[in-house]
Amino acid sequence: MHEENQEQTDGTEDMYEHHNIIVDEGQESIRIDKFLMTRIPNTSRNKMQVAAKNGNILVNKKAVKSNYKIKANDEISIVLPYPIRKLELIPQNIPVNIVYEDDDLLVVNKESGMVVHPGYGNYSGTLVNALIYHFDNLPSLPTDYFGRPGLVHRLDKNTTGLMVVAKTETALTQLAKQFFDRTTYRRYHAIVWGDLKDDEGTITGHVGRNLRDRKIMDVFPEGDYGKHAVTHYQVLKRYGYVTLIECRLETGRTHQIRVHFKSIGHPLFNDSEYGGDKILKGTIFSKYKGFIENCFSILPRQALHAKSLGFEHPKTKEWHQLDSEIPQDMKDVLDKWDRYSASSTGQLNEV
C-alpha cells in the first residue's frame, strides 16, 4: 500500500518543470508533440511522445495522446524532469551501494560525503559519475535516454539513504510524475537537539533562500517569501538533550527538514550549516563537552538519513518498498546517547 502526499526533501520539487501553455487563437491545428517540441527548450519530439504515453501531458486537465490535434484556447500542462546541467560527465569507478536493480531502475543507498550530481565545485567524484560507469558496463542500456543517468530526486552531500534512479526514459518520466504528484513513500530518521515538547507534530513555514547567504535556506512567514513547506514528525526516542525522530514530508523543498527544525529551535545534531554543530543543550561540565565533541567526531555531518522508500514500479505497476539500516556513524552516536541517558546521575562513566 502506498500513501498520498509523500515527497522527499532537498529540492525534489525543484527537479521538475511544470509548463502551462494556452494555445493562441490563430495557432494552426497540429499534433501536440510537434507543437510542444517548438515551445519547450531542450526537448525533442520523442521525449514529448514518451511524456504523453505516460500521462504527463494534459489538455484541459485530461491526459492526451501524442497525436492529439491542438485547438485554439487549449490549456496544456506538462511535467518533465529537469535534465542534468550541461557538464562533461566522466565515468568513474566509484563504489556505489546498489540495493536493488532491474532492467528499468535501480535503488542506491547513498553514503555520506557523496555529491549526487556534478555542479559548481563538484565536477567529478559524484554519484552520477559512478552511475555512468555502472551503466556503461551494462550492454542493454540505451544511449539516448533523457536526463542521464535518470535522477528523479536527490539528497544533500552529507545526507545518507535511499535514492531511486531510472535506467530508461519511460521509467524516468513515470517516476518523475510520481514524485511530482507526491504518491511516493519516504521516511527520514534524524537526531535533533533538545527534547521535543510533543510526541508528534507538524512544522509549516515557507522555505526559500536565505536573503544574506544564498547557500542556505530560511523559513519565512506565509505569503512573504519562499515556497509552502510542510514537515510531519514523530518522536522515536528521547535522550534528554537530543531526540531521535522520524520525518514525513508533504513537500520537497531544499534542506526542508534541516531548516524547519532549526526554525523551531531544534536544529539537527552536528548540522554545521544550521547551527547544530555547537552544544545547544546539556550541562556545563567539561566531561559533557568532551562527550559531545566525541560524538561530533564520530558523526562529522548532519544526523539525517533517508531510511525508507516506496514507489510504483514504472513497468510492472507493482508497489516496491525498501528500508535501510541506520548508517554506522548515526548508530554509534545513538549508542553513546543510550549510555549517557541511562546514567542516573547524568554523568558519563564512559565517553
N, C-alpha and C positions, 0 to 999 in steps of 0.2 A: 504494500500500500504506500502511495506517496502522498505528500502534503502540498496544499496550495501555499502560495506566499512564502516560499523558501528561496533565499538567494544568498550568494556568498559575498564576502567583503572584498576590500581592496580594489574597488573600482570596477566591479563586474558590469555595472550599467554603463560605464564609460567605454566598454569594449564594443558597443553596437551603435550603428547609425539608424535612426528611425526617421525615414523620409516620408513626408506628406506632400503630395503634389496634386494640385487642382488642374485638370485639363482645360486649356484655353478654348474659347468659343470657336475660333477659326481653325482648330487643330484637325488635321487630316485623320480619318479613322484608320489606324494601323494596328498591327499586333502590339500587345502591351510589352512583350520582351524587347522588340525593336525600339519602341518608344523610350523605355527606361534605359536602354543602353546609351542613348544620346543625352539623357538627363542626369544620370548619376555618374560621377567621375570614378576612374579606376575600376571599371567593371567590364563585363563582356556579355554578349547575348547568351552564351552557355550558362554563365552564373545566374542570369535572370531566369532562365528556364529551370534550373535546379531549385532556385528560390520559390518559383511558382509551384513546382511539383511538390514541395514540402509545405505548402500552405502559408508561405511567408509574404505573399503579395495579395493584398486585399483591395477590392474596388467597392466603394460604398459599403465598407465593413464586411464584405463577403469575399472569401478566397476565390481566386480565378485561376484558370489555366494560362499557359504562356501564349496560347493562340487567341486569347480574348481580344476583341477589337475595341479600342478605347473610343469613348464618345465625349462630346463637349460637356464640361462641368463634372465629369467623373472625379471622385476623390480617391486617389491612390495612396495606399500606405504600404511601406516595405521596411522590414527589419533585416539587417545584414550584419555579420561580424565585421569589425574593422580588420583590414589587412595589417600585418606586422609592418612597422615603418620600414622604408626603403633603405636597408643596410645590407652590406655584403654578409651573407650568412655562411660561416665556415663550419663544416662538420668537425666535431671534436670528440675524441674517445673519452668521454667523461662518464664515470659510473652513475647510473640512474636506477633507483629502486622502483622497478615496474611490478605492480602488484596484480594487475590484470591486463590481458591483451587478447584481442581477436582481430579479424580482418578489417574491422571498421573503426576501432578506437582502442586506446589504452588508458590505464589509470596509473599515475605515479604517486609515490609518497615522497614529496619534496623535502630535502634536507635543509637545515638552517644554513644561511650564508650563500645560497644559490639564487642568483637573479633569474627571473623567469624568461625574459626576452631581452635581446640587445637594445641598448639605448645609450644616451649620453653618459659617458664614464664607464659603461659596461658593454664593450663591443665583442667580447669573447667570454668563454667560460660559463655561459648561461645554460639554462635548461633547454632552450631552443637549439643551441649549438650541439648539445648532447643528443637531442631527439633527431636532428637532421642526420647525424652519424648513424643512429639506430635505424632510421627509416631507409637510408641509403644502402643498408645491408639487408633489406627486405626486398626480394626481387619482384614481388607482386604489387609494390607500391606505385600508384600513379604519380606522374611527374608534374602534372599541371593543376593540382588541386589548390583551392583558394585559401589564402591565409596561412601558407606553410609555416610551421607544421601543425596547424589545426588547433591553436589555442582558442578556447571558448571562455576561459576565465583565468584569473591569475592570483598569486599570493605574494605578499611582501617578501623581500630578500630574506629576512630573518624569521619569517613565519613558516612553520613546518606543516606538512599534512597532504591530504589527498587532492589531486587535480586530475580531471579527465581531459584527454587530448584526442581530437578527431584525426583519423587517418585517410578519410575520403571527404570529398566536397559535400556529398549528401549528408554524411554524419555530422560534419561541421555545421551545416545550415540547420539541421534538425536540433542538434544540441544547443546551438545559439538561441534558437527560438524558445527552448525550454527554460534557459536561464533568463531570457528577457521576460517571459511570461511568469516567472517565479514558480515553476512547478517542480523544480529540483528540490532535493532534500540535503541540507547542510547543517552540521553541528560543529561548533568550536569549543575547545576547552581552554581556559585561561586562568592564570593566577593574578589576582588584583590586590593592591594594597588596601588594608583596612577590613573591618568587619561590617559587611553589608547589613543594613537595618532589616530588610525583608528577605524571606527565603526565595522569593521570585519577584520579578518586576519588569518594567518596560521603560526604556530610555528613548525619548523622542526629541529631536533637535536637528535643524538644518545643518548639513555638513558642507563646508566649502573651504577653499584655500585660505590659509592664514593671511591676513592683509599685510603683514610685515615680512613673513617668511613663506615664500611660495612652495617650499619643500614639504611643509607640514600642513595639516588640516586644522580647522577650528569649528566650533559649534556656534550657530547664530540663531537669534530669535526667528520664529516662523515668519516668512514673508519678507525678511530683511535681506538675506544673502544666503547663498548656498542652495543645496537641494534637500528636499524632505528625506529624513532618515529615521528608521525605527529599529531598535535592538531589543529583543526579549532575552531575559536571562533567568537562570535558576541556580541557586546555591547547591553545590555538591558536597562541600566540606568546609568547615570553619576551622581556622588555625589561630584565631585571636587577632594577630596583627596582619594576616593575609587571608584570602578566601579563594578557594577553588570553585570556579563557576563553569556552567555550560551556556553557550550563547546560540540563539537562533535569530537570523536576520530577516527582516521584512523587506529591506532594501539593501543594495550592494554598493555603498559609497566607499571611496578610497579611504583607508585607515579607519573605517567606521567604528569597529569595536574599540580600538585604541583611543580614539578621540572622544567617543561617547563616555567611556568610563573615566577619562580624565575630567570631563565636564561635570561629573557628579562627585568628584573628589576621591575617586578610586582608580588611579592610573594602573596600567599593567605593570607587574613586577619586572624591574630592570628594563623598562622601555625608555631608552635614552632620549628619544625624540619628544616624549610626552611627560617627562618629569618623574618616571618611575625608577630611575637609576640612583635614587637617593633614599636614605632612611626616612620614610614618611610616617611610620607608626612603630611604637615599641618603647624600650627603655633607654636610659642614658648610660647604662653600664658598658664598659669597654668590651666585655666579653660578648655582649649582644652585637655590638658594632662589628666585631671580628666574625661573628656568625653570619651576619648579612653580607659582609664582604666576601666570605667564603661561598655563600650562595650565588652571589653575582659572578664569581669566577667560574663556578660550575655551569651557570646558565648565563652566558655573556650576550643576552639578547632579550627581547620582549617574550614573556611567557605566554605564547599563543600558538595553538595547534589546531589545524582543520582536521577534526577526528573522523567525521562520518560524511559520506557522500552517497546520494541516491539519484537515479535518473532513469528515464525510459530509454531502452536501447533503440537507436535510430532504425535498425533493420528489423529485429525480431519483435519490437514493441513490448518486450518483457521488462519488468521493473528490476533494475540492478541496484543493490545497496551494499556498500562496502564500509568497513570500520577499520580503524588503525589503532595501534598501541600508542600511548603517550610516549614521546621520544625520551631517550635516556636522560638527557640533561634536566628536563622538567620532572621526570620521575625521581631523580636523585635529590633535587631540591625539595620535592614534596616529602620524601623520606626524612630529610633533615627537619622539616617543619613538624612532621609527625612526632619525632623525638622531642623537639622543643616544647610543643604544646602539651605533650604527655607529662612534662615535668611539673610536679605540684608547686614548686617554688617559682617557676618561670625562669629559673636559671639553667644554663646549659651544663650538662655533665660532659658533653662531647660536642665539638664543633667541626 
